[in-house]
Amino acid sequence: MKNHPFDFHGSQFTIKVLSSESSNRYTVLDILHAPNIGPAAHQHPAGPETFHIVEGNYEFFLNGESIVAKAGDTVCVPTGALHRFVTGEKGGHAIVISPPNLEFYFWEVSKLLSERKVPFEEESEIGKKYGQIFSDGSKHWD
């Protein structure tokens, strides 16, 4: 699982730090996002999330505000804040420090996606188990 890239909704995720390695404080992900995609609006009640943009452009929607981020920028999402993002037309590369156990949401859903289409409702239930609480299914990775 760790340091083995896997596909998640057309983007390449690599888990760099497992939650267990941080005393269950956070996980670190290295993500190559495909162009023009991002998750539905969601929140993380277990902790903040930080995105350091390595390449590309992202538009974040955080508590109703738009934040445009480019290579070198860092966007911090406070604990419990409703947010989502969309990558630019060339995609992007980000290092993401996420709340603990979130790596298991990405890993579990990616395994299911390799076998079949996963309905949003099912993905949402998996997310809830690991601290990814979606507000609705609109604009989810499409």
N, C-alpha and C positions, 0 to 999 in steps of 0.2 A: 504494500500500500504506500508506504513512505518512499519518496524519490522515484516513483514509477508513474510517468505521465499517463493520464486517462482522459477519455473524451466525456465531456459533460455538456450536452446541448450544443455540440459543434465547437466547443472551446476546449483547449488543452489545459488541464489542471494537474499540478504536481504538489503534493503535500510535502512541505519542507520541515515542519515541526508539528509533531502530534501533540494533542492536548496533554497526554500523559507525560510528555517531556517538559511541560511547563507547569507542572503541579496543578493541572486543570485550570489554568488561567487564560490561555489563548491557544490558537493554532496559527500556523503560517502557511500560506498558499502562494505558489508562483503560478500565475494564470496568463495564458495567451488567449485573449478573447477574439472571437470571430468578428467581422464587421457588422455594424448596425444591429446589435443584439444586447439584451440585458434582462434581468429578472423582473418579475412583477413587484410592485411595492410591498415591502416587508419590514419587519423590525426584529431586533435581537434583545430580548429581555435579560440575557445572561452577561452582557458586556458590550463595550464599544467595538466598532470595526474601523480599521484604518486602511486606506488604499494609497499606496505609493505608485505613481504612474511612471513606468520605465520607458514606454513607447506609446505613441498614438494619442488619440483624444477621446475623452469621455465627457458625457454630460450627466451630472448627478442631479437628482431631484430629492432634496432633503428638507423635510418639514415644509413643503410647498414652495421652496425656493430652488432655482436652477443654478448650478455651479458648473462652469466649464473648466475642465482640468486637462492639462497637457503634460508631456514628458517632463519630469522633475518636480511636478506638483504632488502634494499629499493632501488627501481629503479625510477628515476624521468625522465619523458618524457616532454621535453619543448613544449610550445605552438606551434602548427603547425607542429611538427616533425612527419614524417612518421614512423609508428611503428606497430608491431604485437608481439604476443608471442605464445609459445606452452608450455603446461604443461608437466611434466615428466610422467613416466609410472605409478606412483601412484596418479597422480592428484596433487592438491594443494589447499591451503587456503591463500587468500590474503585480506587485507584491502586496498581498492582503493579509493583515493581521486580524483574525476573526475571533469571536467568542469561542470558548471551549466547546469541543465536541461537534462543531459545525463540519469538520472534515468528514465525519461519518454520514452526514446528510448527502454531501456531494458524492462520496464513494458509493453509498447504497443506491442512490438514484442512477448513477452512471452505469452500474451493473445491470439494473433493470432496463435502462435505455439501450444497452447493447443487445438485448433480447427482444424488446418490443416497445411500442409507444406507451408512455406512461401518462394516464389522465392527470390533469392538474390537481384534482381532488386527492388522488393517491399521493402525488408528490408533496402536496401540502401537509398531509398527515405525517409523512416521513419527516418533513421539515420541522413540524411541531415537536416531534420526538427529540430532535437535536437542537432546538432553539432558533429555528427559522420560522417566524410567524408571518404568513402572507395575509395581506388585507383583501386581495381578490386575485383573480387569474388573468386580468387584462395585461397585455404587453409582456407576456412571460416568454422570454427567449425566442421571440419571433419579430 
